[in-house]
Each structure stands twice: as C-alpha cells, then as structure tokens.
Amino acid sequence: MKALATKGAGQFAGKIEMKNTLPNIKYYLTHLLAFFAIQLSIAQTVHHEFKLKKGEEYQRQVLIRSNSLLQRGSQKLSLSTYSDVTKVYKVNSDNNGRETVSITVNKILDSVNALGQKVVFDSEKRPDPNSYIQMSLLQMIGRPALVSVDEDGKILSIQKQLPSDDTLLAFTGIQGENLVRGNSLDFTIDIPLGPTLKKGYSWTDSTTTTVSKFTVYAVNSRTTTITYSTTELSGNLNSRINGVVLVDNGTGLILKRSTQSVSTGYELVKGVIYTATRRTATTELCYKVTVADR
C-alpha cells in the first residue's frame, strides 16, 4: 500500500487544484499521507453467529472528519477533510453455489481544505471536468467490487477491487474497503456473543504491532455496546484509537461504530525529516435493506 502511494505521490500532488505555495512540503504531501492510508479496525479472532444469505442487501454509511498537520522545520501545512460515503453490499451466489458479495459506492460527499483552497465533490452534482480530484472520485461511483465469502462473511477470494488507489483515498480522507482474503466484511465483527457476555466483561487482543482492549459497556435483549482502545506501533507510524461499537446480538452486525484516533509519523526524505499528525473522528452506520430470498 505504502509503495503504491509513494510511487504516485509526485504525480498526484502535481495534479491537485492547490496554489503552488510551500512547494517542497506540497511535493511530499501525499508521500507523507501514505502513513495514514491504513485500515483501523477491531481485531477479529472469536467466531460469531453472523450468517449471509442470498438476496440480502446491506447499506453502510461512513462519515469521517480529519485534521492533519505536516511540518518540515518552520514550514507547516494544515490539511482538513470531510467525507460521507454510502456503500451497498448485495449477497448473491456463483455457479458453484458459494456466496458472493458485490460492494458498490453509491454516494460520495467529500471536501478537502489545504494550501488556502477548498475542493468539494458531490456525486449527486455534475463534477468539474478540469478537477483531477473530482473526476477521480467520480470513477468510484457505481463500479462494484466483488468477493466470494463463506456464510459467516469471511472473504475467501477477491474477484474485483473497488476502482480507487491509496494515494487518492489518503488525500481525500476516504476510508478504503478492507478487502483481504481471510478478513471479515467491514460491517461484521467477531465477538463472543452469548450468555457469558455481561456488562463489565473485558478482554485483550494482541498482534505483533497492535494491542486492543475491549470492555462490554451495556447489554440488552437486542444489542451489545462495546468500548475499545487500540495502540498500534508500526514502523514510523504510531496510532491510538478509542471507539464504541453497537452490535446486533442476533447477527453480529455492526449497527453503529464511532472512533476517535490520533496518528503521528515521520519519514526521512533526502536527509530531511518530515513529521505528520492526523486526528480523525469516524462514524459508521449499517442496516439491512432487504431480507434473504425464500
């Protein structure tokens, strides 16, 4: 991911609709934002009862506000973004009877403020044909990704990715779809649902780069509310995430997820150290649009 963003950074930065101020920082703008092109998600290790069925359709809305500060010595660049993206997940089956899920971006509202200018994209309005950002975001609308999954929503294979690149997503503050073989779909979560899951119960999940602590905040007959905190140390990037998840007890479907994160990073480029900090607030909402075929 980082290699892709770095490779296209100079070309992409040269195409954005911003004034040519602070040229050295601008040149490395997307190079540094590659630090933040990561998927901050809850570690998933415990099986749940989520079951996908042919004919089901889910809608997921992701709203993200972020503020970034890039700095080299006394030179500073502030970048703020807002994105509101709606995606639809449709469950079908292939010729072998396996479940497939198509993932389509139906709507994008996005704004970028940097270098004294603002770029706004609304997929429901006619884009500016001279705007590289707007025309690039337009390519994401209505062109679905396709994955094969098992009945629990775990990805078995990826037939087609969404038409986007990490550099564009990092710059515009849009969360990418975490389509990786073996991962679960982003609107599901593996948690130990059951009678033993009571208020106050907590557990910790660790990997080589992350430590996450989960605590059951509230439980009723329909939903479970879980709070969590994650610390991620990965190379030159450090992230701290605090979040709350509202989960449907019957399915494991994430109905709502809210997170606050702070990420800091640095990189040595041609003997010069660039530092970057990003603060992000994310809200995700998901619900089932249609039920399964009978």
N, C-alpha and C positions, 0 to 999 in steps of 0.2 A: 504494500500500500504506500509506504513512505517513498519507495523508489519511484513509483508512478508519479506521485505528487512532485517529487524533486525534479524528475526529468522534464516535466512540462511547466515548471514554475516560471522560468523566464519568459516563455512564450505566452503563458496565460496572463502574467502580470502586465505584459506589454499590450494586451488587448482590453483590459478593463477600462471603463469610462471614468477615469480619475485624472486630475491635474497632475502634471509632472513635477510634484514637489517631493522633497526628501527622496531623490531618485535611488540612492543606494538601499534605503530601507524598503522602498517600493519594489525594487528588483527581487529582494528576498522575501517579500510579503507572503506569497503562497508557499515558498520553501519552508518558512517557519510555521505557517498554519498547518503544514502536514503533521506537526506534532499532535494537533488536536483532532485529526481525522481518525479517531478511534471509536469503537463501539463500547460505550459504558453500559454494561448490562449486569444483571444479577447472575452470579454463578449458579449453574443448574446441575445438580447431582442426584436429586432424590426423585423417584418416579411419582407421577400423579395420575389422576383418572381422566385427563383430557382425551377426548376421542373425536377425531374428524370423521365426517360422513359426507358422501357425495351429495351435492346440491346445497350445502351450507354456504353462506356468504357472510363475511365479517367486514366491518368498516372500522378503520383505525385513524385517529387524528392525532398528529404530533405537533405541539407548539413549543418553540424554542426561542428564548431571548439570550443573547450572549454579548459580553463586552470584553474586548481584548486590548492589551497594551503591548506593543512591540517596541523594543528600545535597543539602541546602539550608542553607547556613550551618552551624550546630552541630547541626542536626537530621539524623538518619541513619535509614535504613530498610534492613535486610538482607532479601533475598529468596532462598530456595533452592528449586530444583525438581529433580524426578527424573521422567523419562518413559521408558516402554518401550512402543513401538508396533510392531505387526506388520501388514504390508500384503501383499496378494496381487495379482499382476499376471497377468491372463489374456489371451492373444493370440487374437483371432478375426478375422473379415473381414466387411466390409459388403457391400451389394448390388452395389457397383462393383468388388469384388474387392480393395479396399485393406485392409491390416492395421489392426485396431483393438485397443486395449488398455484393458481395464477395470481400475481401481485401487480396491481395496476395503480399508478399515481393518477388520481382523478382531478386533484386541485392543488395548486401552489400559490401562496401569497408570501412574497419574500422581499425584504428590504435590506440594503447594505449601506452603511454610512462610513466613509473613510476619505481621507485626503480632502476634506472640505466639500465633498459632493455626496449625493444620495442616489442610489439606483433602486427602483421599485419594479417588481414583476408581479402581475396578477394574471393567472392563467385564464380568467374569465374575461379579460380585456385583450384588445389587439396589441401585440408586442411591438416595440420599436425595432424595425429590421436592421438598424445600424448599431444596435446594442448587442455586444457579444454575450453578455451575461443573460439577457432576456431570451435571446434566440437559443442559447444552450439549455436553459431551463425549460423552454418550450418543448425540446426534444424528449423530455422525461414524461410528458403528459400522454396517457393513453397507450403506452407501449409496454405491455406487461412482461414481467419476469415469469419464469415457470420452473417449479421444482417438484420433484417426487418426494413424498413423505410417507412415513408409516402412520398408523391410525392414531398415534399419540402426538403427531405433529413434529416428529423429529425428521430432519432433512436427510434423505437418502442420496439424492443426486440433484445437480443443478443443470437444467436444460438451457436456461437463458437468464442472464442477469439483467437488471434494470439498466437503461441507457444513460449512464452517468459516470463521471470519473471523480476520484477522491479530491483532486485539486479544486474542482468546481464546488463540491459539497462543503469542503473545509472553508472556502472563502465566503460562501453564502450562508453558512451556519445551518445547513440542512442535514438531518440525521440520515445516514445511509441505511439500507436494509442489510441486516446481518445474515446473508445467505452463505452459510458454510456447512459442508457435509458433516453430519453428526450433531449440529446445533438444533435447538428447537426454534419454531417460529417465534417472532418477537412478541406476539401478543399472548403467549403462554408462559407459564413458569412452573418449574418443578419444585414443589414444596410438600412437606409431609402432612398432607391433609388427613384428617381423621380425628377420632375422639381424644387422642392424646395431645392434640394441638390446642393448648389452652392459653389464656391471657398470661403474659409474663414469661412464657417459654422462649428460650433463645438458643441459638446455635451459631457456630462459626464455620466458614468455608474458606479454605486457603488454596492458592496455587503458587507457582514459583514467583509470580510478580504481584499477586493481589491477596489481601486479607479482607474478608467481608464478615460482618456480624449482623445477625438477624434477630429481631425480637417481635413476638406476637403482641400487638398493641390492643387489639379488640377482636372478639369472635361473637357472631350471632348465627342464627339458623341458616342464613343465606350467604354471608360474606365473612372473610377474614381480612383484617388490616395488619400489615407487617411493616415495621420500620427497619431500616438497614443503614449501615455505614460501610464504606469501602475505601481502602487505601491501596493505591496502585503505584508501584515503583518500577518503571520500565525504561531502562537506558537513561536518556537525558530528560525524561518526562516524569513528573510526579503529579498524581491526581488524588483528590479527596472528594468523595461523593456521599451525600446524605439523601435518603429517599424514603418515601412511603408508598406502599402498594396495596391496592384494594383488589382482592381476588374472589371470584365466584367459587363457593365451596363445592358446587356440584360438578364443575367442569375444569377448574384450574385456569380459566380465562382471566386475564388481567383486565379488569374493568377500568381502573384508573391507576396511573403511576405518576408521581411527582418527584423530581430530583433537583438538588442544588449541588453544583460541583465547582471546584476550583482546580485548575491545572496550571502548572508552571513548567517551563522548559528552557533549554538553552542549546545553542549549537555553535561550533567553531567553524566559520566560513572564511577561508583565505586568511587565516590568522586573526580574524576579528570575532569576538564573542557577541552573538545576538541573543537577547533574552525575550521571553514572551510569557504573558499571563492571560488566562481566559477564565471568566466567571460565567457560568451558564445555569439557566433555570429552564427546566423541561417539564411539560405536562403532556401525558398521553391518555387518550380516551378510546375505549374499544367496546363495540357491542355487536351482537349477531343480528344481521339484516334479514336473512331468510333461514328457514329450518331445512333439514335434510329431506331428500326425496324419499317418498314412501314406496 
